[in-house]
Amino acid sequence: MQKDIELLLKMQEIDYYIGELERSKDYIPDMIENLKREIDECFESSENYSERLTEAKKEMKSIELEVQSTKDALEKYQKQMLTIKTNKEYDALVKEIDECKETISSGEDKILMLMGEIEELESKVEEFMGKCDEVKKENNAQLETLQEQIDSVEEKRQIKEDERKNLQVRIPRNVMNVYERIRKGRGGMAVVSVKKRACGACFKQLEPKLIQEIKKGERLITCDSCGRILVWTGED
């Protein structure tokens, strides 16, 4: 029976490895999607900053033209002040001059604000250009590795399945049935070692007499708490 127990431990290692391969088929695609999304989001942010930078420069150019045009009009009105003859003409001209000055002041304030925004945007664009290249390089390296893992999963799984079949024929049917029943009922871990005189899974303390029987390995002994097969590995 001791030999059968050793074979069960090897079987459990194979089943665990197969389980990890199966789980990788679920989480690796998610990892790939996250890495691709990170690249896309970085370039999207960079593009948004670039677009806003272009808009800000166009907006500033438009305001500069408007301010210059208003300054030209202001200069014309100021020259007309020398030629007016009536109070009505004077009042109308003063109103036009005041409006021009207000437009110029407002426009120059907007230009100053846009200059600050443009400077910040130019810095952001430069920052993200370098960041995106770095993220793309790093993530593409990880993507290549993950893709290789996906491509090899089925091959590795088949190798382990073959190992499992070869091992299974060496284990008595009744022992294998107990192992499979516990494995399916307990989520994979069917065989556990005794640790600190307790079940290595549920940690229930074991009687000294039972521990001695486990050490002998003459029969399958299961934990009366969690039902798993108990084995002695000399690590107590």
C-alpha positions as protocol buffer text, in pm:
chain_id: "A"
residue {
  index: 1
  type: MET
  ca { x: 0 y: 0 z: 0 }
}
residue {
  index: 2
  type: GLN
  ca { x: 292 y: 235 z: 66 }
}
residue {
  index: 3
  type: LYS
  ca { x: 384 y: 210 z: -302 }
}
residue {
  index: 4
  type: ASP
  ca { x: 26 y: 293 z: -401 }
}
residue {
  index: 5
  type: ILE
  ca { x: 32 y: 600 z: -175 }
}
residue {
  index: 6
  type: GLU
  ca { x: 353 y: 720 z: -340 }
}
residue {
  index: 7
  type: LEU
  ca { x: 190 y: 675 z: -680 }
}
residue {
  index: 8
  type: LEU
  ca { x: -112 y: 875 z: -560 }
}
residue {
  index: 9
  type: LEU
  ca { x: 118 y: 1162 z: -460 }
}
residue {
  index: 10
  type: LYS
  ca { x: 269 y: 1159 z: -809 }
}
residue {
  index: 11
  type: MET
  ca { x: -82 y: 1145 z: -957 }
}
residue {
  index: 12
  type: GLN
  ca { x: -183 y: 1445 z: -748 }
}
residue {
  index: 13
  type: GLU
  ca { x: 119 y: 1643 z: -874 }
}
residue {
  index: 14
  type: ILE
  ca { x: 18 y: 1566 z: -1233 }
}
residue {
  index: 15
  type: ASP
  ca { x: -345 y: 1659 z: -1168 }
}
residue {
  index: 16
  type: TYR
  ca { x: -239 y: 1985 z: -1006 }
}
residue {
  index: 17
  type: TYR
  ca { x: -21 y: 2070 z: -1307 }
}
residue {
  index: 18
  type: ILE
  ca { x: -305 y: 1988 z: -1547 }
}
residue {
  index: 19
  type: GLY
  ca { x: -535 y: 2206 z: -1338 }
}
residue {
  index: 20
  type: GLU
  ca { x: -291 y: 2496 z: -1358 }
}
residue {
  index: 21
  type: LEU
  ca { x: -275 y: 2458 z: -1736 }
}
residue {
  index: 22
  type: GLU
  ca { x: -654 y: 2465 z: -1754 }
}
residue {
  index: 23
  type: ARG
  ca { x: -670 y: 2774 z: -1533 }
}
residue {
  index: 24
  type: SER
  ca { x: -409 y: 2946 z: -1747 }
}
residue {
  index: 25
  type: LYS
  ca { x: -645 y: 2914 z: -2044 }
}
residue {
  index: 26
  type: ASP
  ca { x: -880 y: 3143 z: -1852 }
}
residue {
  index: 27
  type: TYR
  ca { x: -648 y: 3403 z: -1699 }
}
residue {
  index: 28
  type: ILE
  ca { x: -385 y: 3438 z: -1973 }
}
residue {
  index: 29
  type: PRO
  ca { x: -635 y: 3580 z: -2229 }
}
residue {
  index: 30
  type: ASP
  ca { x: -744 y: 3833 z: -1964 }
}
residue {
  index: 31
  type: MET
  ca { x: -380 y: 3929 z: -1904 }
}
residue {
  index: 32
  type: ILE
  ca { x: -329 y: 3970 z: -2278 }
}
residue {
  index: 33
  type: GLU
  ca { x: -640 y: 4188 z: -2305 }
}
residue {
  index: 34
  type: ASN
  ca { x: -524 y: 4406 z: -2013 }
}
residue {
  index: 35
  type: LEU
  ca { x: -179 y: 4455 z: -2166 }
}
residue {
  index: 36
  type: LYS
  ca { x: -330 y: 4551 z: -2503 }
}
residue {
  index: 37
  type: ARG
  ca { x: -577 y: 4786 z: -2332 }
}
residue {
  index: 38
  type: GLU
  ca { x: -293 y: 4957 z: -2145 }
}
residue {
  index: 39
  type: ILE
  ca { x: -113 y: 5024 z: -2474 }
}
residue {
  index: 40
  type: ASP
  ca { x: -432 y: 5155 z: -2639 }
}
residue {
  index: 41
  type: GLU
  ca { x: -518 y: 5379 z: -2344 }
}
residue {
  index: 42
  type: CYS
  ca { x: -168 y: 5527 z: -2338 }
}
residue {
  index: 43
  type: PHE
  ca { x: -177 y: 5613 z: -2708 }
}
residue {
  index: 44
  type: GLU
  ca { x: -535 y: 5741 z: -2674 }
}
residue {
  index: 45
  type: SER
  ca { x: -428 y: 5980 z: -2397 }
}
residue {
  index: 46
  type: SER
  ca { x: -132 y: 6094 z: -2606 }
}
residue {
  index: 47
  type: GLU
  ca { x: -362 y: 6151 z: -2903 }
}
residue {
  index: 48
  type: ASN
  ca { x: -610 y: 6348 z: -2689 }
}
residue {
  index: 49
  type: TYR
  ca { x: -332 y: 6577 z: -2565 }
}
residue {
  index: 50
  type: SER
  ca { x: -206 y: 6623 z: -2922 }
}
residue {
  index: 51
  type: GLU
  ca { x: -554 y: 6707 z: -3051 }
}
residue {
  index: 52
  type: ARG
  ca { x: -613 y: 6958 z: -2772 }
}
residue {
  index: 53
  type: LEU
  ca { x: -270 y: 7111 z: -2840 }
}
residue {
  index: 54
  type: THR
  ca { x: -362 y: 7163 z: -3205 }
}
residue {
  index: 55
  type: GLU
  ca { x: -699 y: 7313 z: -3107 }
}
residue {
  index: 56
  type: ALA
  ca { x: -537 y: 7546 z: -2851 }
}
residue {
  index: 57
  type: LYS
  ca { x: -285 y: 7673 z: -3106 }
}
residue {
  index: 58
  type: LYS
  ca { x: -564 y: 7736 z: -3361 }
}
residue {
  index: 59
  type: GLU
  ca { x: -772 y: 7908 z: -3095 }
}
residue {
  index: 60
  type: MET
  ca { x: -482 y: 8131 z: -2991 }
}
residue {
  index: 61
  type: LYS
  ca { x: -406 y: 8219 z: -3354 }
}
residue {
  index: 62
  type: SER
  ca { x: -770 y: 8315 z: -3409 }
}
residue {
  index: 63
  type: ILE
  ca { x: -776 y: 8535 z: -3098 }
}
residue {
  index: 64
  type: GLU
  ca { x: -444 y: 8696 z: -3197 }
}
residue {
  index: 65
  type: LEU
  ca { x: -592 y: 8788 z: -3534 }
}
residue {
  index: 66
  type: GLU
  ca { x: -903 y: 8924 z: -3366 }
}
residue {
  index: 67
  type: VAL
  ca { x: -695 y: 9128 z: -3121 }
}
residue {
  index: 68
  type: GLN
  ca { x: -479 y: 9268 z: -3400 }
}
residue {
  index: 69
  type: SER
  ca { x: -787 y: 9353 z: -3603 }
}
residue {
  index: 70
  type: THR
  ca { x: -938 y: 9529 z: -3302 }
}
residue {
  index: 71
  type: LYS
  ca { x: -615 y: 9720 z: -3240 }
}
residue {
  index: 72
  type: ASP
  ca { x: -625 y: 9840 z: -3600 }
}
residue {
  index: 73
  type: ALA
  ca { x: -984 y: 9953 z: -3550 }
}
residue {
  index: 74
  type: LEU
  ca { x: -890 y: 10124 z: -3222 }
}
residue {
  index: 75
  type: GLU
  ca { x: -612 y: 10313 z: -3395 }
}
residue {
  index: 76
  type: LYS
  ca { x: -856 y: 10426 z: -3664 }
}
residue {
  index: 77
  type: TYR
  ca { x: -1111 y: 10544 z: -3404 }
}
residue {
  index: 78
  type: GLN
  ca { x: -844 y: 10731 z: -3210 }
}
residue {
  index: 79
  type: LYS
  ca { x: -745 y: 10919 z: -3527 }
}
residue {
  index: 80
  type: GLN
  ca { x: -1111 y: 11003 z: -3591 }
}
residue {
  index: 81
  type: MET
  ca { x: -1127 y: 11166 z: -3248 }
}
residue {
  index: 82
  type: LEU
  ca { x: -921 y: 11448 z: -3398 }
}
residue {
  index: 83
  type: THR
  ca { x: -1182 y: 11522 z: -3661 }
}
residue {
  index: 84
  type: ILE
  ca { x: -1519 y: 11488 z: -3481 }
}
residue {
  index: 85
  type: LYS
  ca { x: -1740 y: 11796 z: -3465 }
}
residue {
  index: 86
  type: THR
  ca { x: -2041 y: 11706 z: -3250 }
}
residue {
  index: 87
  type: ASN
  ca { x: -2097 y: 11563 z: -2902 }
}
residue {
  index: 88
  type: LYS
  ca { x: -2308 y: 11285 z: -3054 }
}
residue {
  index: 89
  type: GLU
  ca { x: -2019 y: 11179 z: -3276 }
}
residue {
  index: 90
  type: TYR
  ca { x: -1785 y: 11203 z: -2977 }
}
residue {
  index: 91
  type: ASP
  ca { x: -2004 y: 10983 z: -2755 }
}
residue {
  index: 92
  type: ALA
  ca { x: -2043 y: 10722 z: -3029 }
}
residue {
  index: 93
  type: LEU
  ca { x: -1671 y: 10714 z: -3094 }
}
residue {
  index: 94
  type: VAL
  ca { x: -1587 y: 10687 z: -2721 }
}
residue {
  index: 95
  type: LYS
  ca { x: -1821 y: 10391 z: -2698 }
}
residue {
  index: 96
  type: GLU
  ca { x: -1649 y: 10219 z: -2992 }
}
residue {
  index: 97
  type: ILE
  ca { x: -1306 y: 10289 z: -2841 }
}
residue {
  index: 98
  type: ASP
  ca { x: -1411 y: 10147 z: -2501 }
}
residue {
  index: 99
  type: GLU
  ca { x: -1549 y: 9834 z: -2666 }
}
residue {
  index: 100
  type: CYS
  ca { x: -1226 y: 9789 z: -2860 }
}
residue {
  index: 101
  type: LYS
  ca { x: -1016 y: 9823 z: -2546 }
}
residue {
  index: 102
  type: GLU
  ca { x: -1236 y: 9572 z: -2364 }
}
residue {
  index: 103
  type: THR
  ca { x: -1211 y: 9326 z: -2654 }
}
residue {
  index: 104
  type: ILE
  ca { x: -832 y: 9367 z: -2668 }
}
residue {
  index: 105
  type: SER
  ca { x: -793 y: 9319 z: -2291 }
}
residue {
  index: 106
  type: SER
  ca { x: -1016 y: 9012 z: -2288 }
}
residue {
  index: 107
  type: GLY
  ca { x: -837 y: 8868 z: -2591 }
}
residue {
  index: 108
  type: GLU
  ca { x: -492 y: 8921 z: -2441 }
}
residue {
  index: 109
  type: ASP
  ca { x: -602 y: 8752 z: -2117 }
}
residue {
  index: 110
  type: LYS
  ca { x: -723 y: 8452 z: -2319 }
}
residue {
  index: 111
  type: ILE
  ca { x: -395 y: 8444 z: -2511 }
}
residue {
  index: 112
  type: LEU
  ca { x: -197 y: 8432 z: -2185 }
}
residue {
  index: 113
  type: MET
  ca { x: -414 y: 8148 z: -2058 }
}
residue {
  index: 114
  type: LEU
  ca { x: -375 y: 7957 z: -2384 }
}
residue {
  index: 115
  type: MET
  ca { x: 1 y: 8011 z: -2382 }
}
residue {
  index: 116
  type: GLY
  ca { x: 16 y: 7845 z: -2039 }
}
residue {
  index: 117
  type: GLU
  ca { x: -208 y: 7560 z: -2153 }
}
residue {
  index: 118
  type: ILE
  ca { x: -5 y: 7510 z: -2472 }
}
residue {
  index: 119
  type: GLU
  ca { x: 319 y: 7493 z: -2275 }
}
residue {
  index: 120
  type: GLU
  ca { x: 168 y: 7232 z: -2043 }
}
residue {
  index: 121
  type: LEU
  ca { x: 20 y: 7035 z: -2334 }
}
residue {
  index: 122
  type: GLU
  ca { x: 351 y: 7031 z: -2519 }
}
residue {
  index: 123
  type: SER
  ca { x: 514 y: 6889 z: -2207 }
}
residue {
  index: 124
  type: LYS
  ca { x: 239 y: 6625 z: -2176 }
}
residue {
  index: 125
  type: VAL
  ca { x: 267 y: 6524 z: -2542 }
}
residue {
  index: 126
  type: GLU
  ca { x: 643 y: 6481 z: -2510 }
}
residue {
  index: 127
  type: GLU
  ca { x: 599 y: 6286 z: -2185 }
}
residue {
  index: 128
  type: PHE
  ca { x: 338 y: 6050 z: -2331 }
}
residue {
  index: 129
  type: MET
  ca { x: 534 y: 5992 z: -2650 }
}
residue {
  index: 130
  type: GLY
  ca { x: 817 y: 5848 z: -2441 }
}
residue {
  index: 131
  type: LYS
  ca { x: 581 y: 5671 z: -2204 }
}
residue {
  index: 132
  type: CYS
  ca { x: 381 y: 5508 z: -2483 }
}
residue {
  index: 133
  type: ASP
  ca { x: 695 y: 5379 z: -2654 }
}
residue {
  index: 134
  type: GLU
  ca { x: 812 y: 5231 z: -2324 }
}
residue {
  index: 135
  type: VAL
  ca { x: 473 y: 5076 z: -2243 }
}
residue {
  index: 136
  type: LYS
  ca { x: 442 y: 4934 z: -2594 }
}
residue {
  index: 137
  type: LYS
  ca { x: 791 y: 4782 z: -2578 }
}
residue {
  index: 138
  type: GLU
  ca { x: 743 y: 4628 z: -2233 }
}
residue {
  index: 139
  type: ASN
  ca { x: 388 y: 4505 z: -2296 }
}
residue {
  index: 140
  type: ASN
  ca { x: 471 y: 4359 z: -2636 }
}
residue {
  index: 141
  type: ALA
  ca { x: 748 y: 4155 z: -2474 }
}
residue {
  index: 142
  type: GLN
  ca { x: 500 y: 4024 z: -2217 }
}
residue {
  index: 143
  type: LEU
  ca { x: 240 y: 3962 z: -2487 }
}
residue {
  index: 144
  type: GLU
  ca { x: 487 y: 3754 z: -2684 }
}
residue {
  index: 145
  type: THR
  ca { x: 566 y: 3545 z: -2376 }
}
residue {
  index: 146
  type: LEU
  ca { x: 198 y: 3498 z: -2291 }
}
residue {
  index: 147
  type: GLN
  ca { x: 115 y: 3398 z: -2648 }
}
residue {
  index: 148
  type: GLU
  ca { x: 391 y: 3138 z: -2637 }
}
residue {
  index: 149
  type: GLN
  ca { x: 240 y: 3005 z: -2314 }
}
residue {
  index: 150
  type: ILE
  ca { x: -104 y: 2978 z: -2473 }
}
residue {
  index: 151
  type: ASP
  ca { x: 39 y: 2803 z: -2777 }
}
residue {
  index: 152
  type: SER
  ca { x: 217 y: 2550 z: -2557 }
}
residue {
  index: 153
  type: VAL
  ca { x: -68 y: 2484 z: -2310 }
}
residue {
  index: 154
  type: GLU
  ca { x: -236 y: 2213 z: -2514 }
}
residue {
  index: 155
  type: GLU
  ca { x: 93 y: 2041 z: -2590 }
}
residue {
  index: 156
  type: LYS
  ca { x: 195 y: 2043 z: -2223 }
}
residue {
  index: 157
  type: ARG
  ca { x: -151 y: 1925 z: -2119 }
}
residue {
  index: 158
  type: GLN
  ca { x: -137 y: 1632 z: -2358 }
}
residue {
  index: 159
  type: ILE
  ca { x: 205 y: 1529 z: -2225 }
}
residue {
  index: 160
  type: LYS
  ca { x: 72 y: 1531 z: -1867 }
}
residue {
  index: 161
  type: GLU
  ca { x: -244 y: 1345 z: -1970 }
}
residue {
  index: 162
  type: ASP
  ca { x: -26 y: 1071 z: -2117 }
}
residue {
  index: 163
  type: GLU
  ca { x: 180 y: 1059 z: -1798 }
}
residue {
  index: 164
  type: ARG
  ca { x: -143 y: 1033 z: -1600 }
}
residue {
  index: 165
  type: LYS
  ca { x: -270 y: 741 z: -1806 }
}
residue {
  index: 166
  type: ASN
  ca { x: 60 y: 556 z: -1769 }
}
residue {
  index: 167
  type: LEU
  ca { x: 53 y: 614 z: -1394 }
}
residue {
  index: 168
  type: GLN
  ca { x: -312 y: 526 z: -1351 }
}
residue {
  index: 169
  type: VAL
  ca { x: -269 y: 168 z: -1478 }
}
residue {
  index: 170
  type: ARG
  ca { x: -17 y: 109 z: -1198 }
}
residue {
  index: 171
  type: ILE
  ca { x: -264 y: 207 z: -924 }
}
residue {
  index: 172
  type: PRO
  ca { x: -528 y: -46 z: -806 }
}
residue {
  index: 173
  type: ARG
  ca { x: -878 y: 43 z: -923 }
}
residue {
  index: 174
  type: ASN
  ca { x: -1024 y: 63 z: -573 }
}
residue {
  index: 175
  type: VAL
  ca { x: -746 y: 299 z: -459 }
}
residue {
  index: 176
  type: MET
  ca { x: -789 y: 511 z: -769 }
}
residue {
  index: 177
  type: ASN
  ca { x: -1165 y: 530 z: -712 }
}
residue {
  index: 178
  type: VAL
  ca { x: -1114 y: 662 z: -359 }
}
residue {
  index: 179
  type: TYR
  ca { x: -863 y: 919 z: -487 }
}
residue {
  index: 180
  type: GLU
  ca { x: -1094 y: 1040 z: -766 }
}
residue {
  index: 181
  type: ARG
  ca { x: -1394 y: 1066 z: -536 }
}
residue {
  index: 182
  type: ILE
  ca { x: -1205 y: 1278 z: -283 }
}
residue {
  index: 183
  type: ARG
  ca { x: -1034 y: 1488 z: -552 }
}
residue {
  index: 184
  type: LYS
  ca { x: -1365 y: 1581 z: -712 }
}
residue {
  index: 185
  type: GLY
  ca { x: -1536 y: 1643 z: -379 }
}
residue {
  index: 186
  type: ARG
  ca { x: -1253 y: 1849 z: -230 }
}
residue {
  index: 187
  type: GLY
  ca { x: -1153 y: 2058 z: -529 }
}
residue {
  index: 188
  type: GLY
  ca { x: -835 y: 1880 z: -630 }
}
residue {
  index: 189
  type: MET
  ca { x: -641 y: 1817 z: -306 }
}
residue {
  index: 190
  type: ALA
  ca { x: -711 y: 1454 z: -221 }
}
residue {
  index: 191
  type: VAL
  ca { x: -384 y: 1350 z: -53 }
}
residue {
  index: 192
  type: VAL
  ca { x: -232 y: 1555 z: 228 }
}
residue {
  index: 193
  type: SER
  ca { x: 60 y: 1499 z: 460 }
}
residue {
  index: 194
  type: VAL
  ca { x: 50 y: 1501 z: 837 }
}
residue {
  index: 195
  type: LYS
  ca { x: 184 y: 1831 z: 972 }
}
residue {
  index: 196
  type: LYS
  ca { x: 244 y: 1896 z: 1342 }
}
residue {
  index: 197
  type: ARG
  ca { x: 42 y: 1583 z: 1425 }
}
residue {
  index: 198
  type: ALA
  ca { x: -261 y: 1721 z: 1242 }
}
residue {
  index: 199
  type: CYS
  ca { x: -429 y: 1691 z: 902 }
}
residue {
  index: 200
  type: GLY
  ca { x: -236 y: 1908 z: 658 }
}
residue {
  index: 201
  type: ALA
  ca { x: -561 y: 2032 z: 506 }
}
residue {
  index: 202
  type: CYS
  ca { x: -814 y: 2095 z: 783 }
}
residue {
  index: 203
  type: PHE
  ca { x: -559 y: 2093 z: 1072 }
}
residue {
  index: 204
  type: LYS
  ca { x: -759 y: 1856 z: 1291 }
}
residue {
  index: 205
  type: GLN
  ca { x: -534 y: 1697 z: 1553 }
}
residue {
  index: 206
  type: LEU
  ca { x: -473 y: 1324 z: 1506 }
}
residue {
  index: 207
  type: GLU
  ca { x: -446 y: 1055 z: 1770 }
}
residue {
  index: 208
  type: PRO
  ca { x: -91 y: 916 z: 1820 }
}
residue {
  index: 209
  type: LYS
  ca { x: -214 y: 566 z: 1736 }
}
residue {
  index: 210
  type: LEU
  ca { x: -357 y: 688 z: 1404 }
}
residue {
  index: 211
  type: ILE
  ca { x: -32 y: 867 z: 1322 }
}
residue {
  index: 212
  type: GLN
  ca { x: 158 y: 543 z: 1376 }
}
residue {
  index: 213
  type: GLU
  ca { x: -75 y: 365 z: 1133 }
}
residue {
  index: 214
  type: ILE
  ca { x: -25 y: 641 z: 876 }
}
residue {
  index: 215
  type: LYS
  ca { x: 351 y: 603 z: 913 }
}
residue {
  index: 216
  type: LYS
  ca { x: 328 y: 231 z: 841 }
}
residue {
  index: 217
  type: GLY
  ca { x: 136 y: 297 z: 520 }
}
residue {
  index: 218
  type: GLU
  ca { x: -32 y: -42 z: 523 }
}
residue {
  index: 219
  type: ARG
  ca { x: -377 y: 94 z: 433 }
}
residue {
  index: 220
  type: LEU
  ca { x: -546 y: 409 z: 311 }
}
residue {
  index: 221
  type: ILE
  ca { x: -634 y: 629 z: 604 }
}
residue {
  index: 222
  type: THR
  ca { x: -859 y: 930 z: 561 }
}
residue {
  index: 223
  type: CYS
  ca { x: -917 y: 1228 z: 787 }
}
residue {
  index: 224
  type: ASP
  ca { x: -1247 y: 1183 z: 971 }
}
residue {
  index: 225
  type: SER
  ca { x: -1299 y: 1561 z: 947 }
}
residue {
  index: 226
  type: CYS
  ca { x: -1232 y: 1653 z: 582 }
}
residue {
  index: 227
  type: GLY
  ca { x: -1213 y: 1304 z: 428 }
}
residue {
  index: 228
  type: ARG
  ca { x: -874 y: 1347 z: 260 }
}
residue {
  index: 229
  type: ILE
  ca { x: -617 y: 1069 z: 237 }
}
residue {
  index: 230
  type: LEU
  ca { x: -348 y: 1116 z: 502 }
}
residue {
  index: 231
  type: VAL
  ca { x: 17 y: 1029 z: 432 }
}
residue {
  index: 232
  type: TRP
  ca { x: 339 y: 1052 z: 629 }
}
residue {
  index: 233
  type: THR
  ca { x: 622 y: 1243 z: 458 }
}
residue {
  index: 234
  type: GLY
  ca { x: 849 y: 1277 z: 758 }
}
residue {
  index: 235
  type: GLU
  ca { x: 785 y: 1652 z: 791 }
}
residue {
  index: 236
  type: ASP
  ca { x: 608 y: 1647 z: 1125 }
}
